[in-house]
Amino acid sequence: MSTRDTVVIGASKGGLTALGRFVELLPHNLPAAIFVAMHAPHGVVTLLSCKARLPVHLAIDSQQFQTGNIYGHCLPCRGPSQSLL
């Protein structure tokens, strides 16, 4: 049986409360790496680290990722037109 050890979550700035609740519920020994990309201020890593039992880091290019950690990346939002498909 194959295993999966990566979870990827995307959210807009309005999803910060739900995302905070989600990371609160993650067990401290989660056997997966969590990746979060969201339109939010750069302080999102600090905000999530206050809620999560897992360590929260700013995702960096070429970084080695480890299970049991949350990696965040903030995407700039330039207005409503950016969201149009």
KAWOJO-V192527 format. One record per pair of residues at least 12 apart in sequence whose C-alpha atoms are under 7 Angstrom apart, sorted by the first residue. I is the first residue (numbers start at 1). GAP is how many residues later the second one is. Records with the same first field share a line. If there is no record, write none. Layout:
I = GAP, GAP
This chain:
5 = 26, 27, 28, 62
6 = 26, 27, 28
7 = 25, 26, 27, 28
8 = 26, 27, 28
9 = 26, 27, 28
10 = 26, 27, 28
11 = 26, 27, 28
12 = 26, 27, 28
13 = 25, 26, 27
20 = 28, 31
23 = 28, 29
24 = 27, 28, 29
27 = 26
28 = 25, 26
29 = 39
30 = 38
31 = 36, 37
32 = 35, 36
33 = 33, 34, 35, 36, 37
34 = 35, 36, 37
35 = 35, 36, 37
36 = 35, 36, 37
37 = 35, 36, 37, 38
38 = 35, 36, 37
39 = 35, 36, 37, 38
40 = 34, 35
41 = 33
42 = 32
45 = 12, 13, 27
54 = 14, 15, 16
55 = 14, 15
56 = 13, 14, 15
57 = 13, 14, 15
58 = 13, 14, 15
59 = 12, 13, 14
